[in-house]
């Protein structure tokens, strides 16, 4: 079950014309999706115990708070449209790489980062938690540039960290 969208966003239209920049990125992405262009990865090495369920639960309100992460893109005639969904599923994918060589782990993480987005069906955010050792993980978040830029990523990461901490410690979600 996904939390409802933030009440301030309830009045947003469900479909709007994509911006000129989004249209430019979308058309270019159709030609270069296999190259991994327009994908903005973020990776963090995490030491210590990780509450994977709390991390999964933190992703859902992150999407609820940020409509751009609940937006898909579709062509209607010649016009690219943004479809803003009330909810959109997101899953924290997990990869157990504890027995892999560094080369194997690097290759699999690169493949995960470069996997093309289906912008008509899925969120412009993907999350992967790579288990390296009992107290060592790598969190990989991949954002599509059609939705965010590098400045926005910093804001989203800070928001995810606060949501994770709230879920991990059973505290109320931050405003």
C-alpha positions in Angstrom: 0.0 0.0 0.0 1.3 3.4 -0.9 0.7 6.5 1.2 -1.5 9.2 -0.3 0.1 12.1 -2.0 1.0 15.0 0.2 -2.3 17.1 0.8 -0.7 20.2 -0.8 -0.4 18.3 -4.1 -3.9 16.9 -4.3 -5.0 19.8 -6.5 -2.3 19.2 -9.1 -3.6 18.4 -12.6 -3.1 14.8 -13.5 -1.8 15.5 -17.0 0.2 18.5 -18.3 2.3 19.2 -21.4 6.0 18.4 -20.8 8.4 21.4 -20.7 10.6 22.1 -23.7 13.6 20.8 -21.8 11.7 17.6 -20.9 10.7 17.2 -24.5 14.3 17.6 -25.7 15.5 15.0 -23.2 12.7 12.6 -24.0 13.4 12.7 -27.7 17.1 12.4 -27.2 16.6 9.5 -24.7 14.6 7.5 -27.3 17.8 7.4 -29.4 20.4 6.9 -26.6 18.5 4.9 -23.9 20.9 1.9 -24.2 23.9 4.2 -23.7 22.8 5.2 -20.2 22.7 8.9 -21.2 20.4 11.1 -19.1 20.6 8.8 -16.1 21.9 10.4 -12.9 23.2 7.7 -10.5 24.0 8.3 -6.9 25.8 5.7 -4.8 26.6 5.7 -1.1 28.6 3.1 0.8 26.8 2.3 4.0 28.5 0.8 7.0 26.7 -0.8 9.9 23.3 -2.5 10.1 20.7 -1.5 7.5 17.0 -1.8 8.1 16.0 -2.8 4.6 12.3 -2.6 5.3 12.5 0.9 6.7 14.4 1.9 3.6 11.7 0.4 1.4 9.0 2.2 3.5 10.9 5.5 3.2 10.8 5.3 -0.6 7.0 5.4 -0.7 6.5 8.7 1.1 9.4 10.2 -1.0 7.4 9.6 -4.1 4.2 10.8 -2.4 6.0 14.1 -1.5 7.5 14.7 -4.9 5.0 14.6 -7.8 7.8 14.6 -10.3 8.8 11.2 -9.1 5.2 9.9 -9.7 5.2 11.3 -13.2 5.3 9.2 -16.4 5.7 10.5 -19.9 3.7 9.6 -22.9 3.3 10.8 -26.4 -0.2 12.0 -27.4 -0.1 12.6 -31.1 3.0 14.8 -31.5 2.8 16.2 -27.9 4.7 14.8 -25.0 2.6 14.8 -21.9 3.4 14.3 -18.2 1.0 12.0 -16.5 1.1 12.7 -12.7 -0.1 9.7 -10.8 -1.7 9.7 -7.3 0.6 6.8 -6.5 3.3 4.9 -8.4 5.0 1.8 -7.1 8.7 1.7 -6.3 10.6 -1.2 -5.1 14.0 -1.3 -3.3 15.7 -4.0 -5.4 18.3 -6.0 -3.5 21.4 -7.7 -4.8 23.5 -10.1 -2.7 27.1 -9.6 -3.9 28.8 -10.9 -0.8 30.5 -13.8 -2.6 31.3 -11.9 -5.8 34.6 -10.5 -6.9 35.0 -6.7 -7.0 34.9 -7.0 -10.8 31.7 -9.0 -10.8 30.1 -6.6 -8.3 31.2 -3.6 -10.3 29.8 -5.1 -13.6 26.4 -5.9 -12.1 26.1 -2.5 -10.5 27.0 -0.8 -13.8 24.4 -2.9 -15.5 21.8 -1.9 -13.0 22.6 1.7 -13.3 22.5 1.7 -17.1 19.2 -0.3 -17.4 16.9 1.9 -19.5 13.8 3.5 -17.9 10.4 2.9 -19.3 9.3 6.5 -18.9 5.7 5.6 -19.9 5.3 3.1 -17.1 7.7 3.7 -14.2 9.0 6.3 -11.8 12.0 8.3 -12.8 13.7 6.9 -9.7 15.1 3.4 -9.1 16.7 2.1 -5.9 19.1 -0.8 -5.4 20.7 -2.0 -2.2 23.8 -4.1 -2.8 24.8 -6.4 0.1 28.6 -6.5 0.2 29.3 -7.9 3.6 27.3 -8.2 6.9 27.9 -4.6 7.9 28.6 -3.1 4.4 26.1 -2.1 1.7 26.0 0.1 -1.3 22.8 2.1 -1.9 22.4 3.0 -5.5 19.7 5.5 -6.6 19.3 6.2 -10.3 17.3 9.2 -11.3 16.3 10.1 -14.9 17.3 13.6 -15.9 13.9 14.2 -17.5 12.6 14.6 -13.9 15.6 15.9 -11.8 18.9 17.7 -12.0 21.9 17.4 -9.7 20.6 20.1 -7.3 17.3 18.3 -6.9 19.1 15.0 -6.2 20.7 16.5 -3.1 17.3 17.6 -1.8 15.8 14.2 -2.5 18.6 12.3 -0.8 18.3 14.5 2.3 14.5 13.9 2.3 15.0 10.1 1.9 17.6 10.1 4.7 15.1 11.8 7.0 12.3 9.5 6.0 14.5 6.4 6.5 15.5 7.6 10.0 11.8 8.2 10.9 10.8 4.7 9.7 13.9 3.1 11.3 13.2 4.6 14.7 9.4 4.5 14.5 9.1 8.3 14.8 6.6 10.5 13.0 7.5 11.4 9.5 9.2 14.8 9.1 7.1 17.5 7.5 
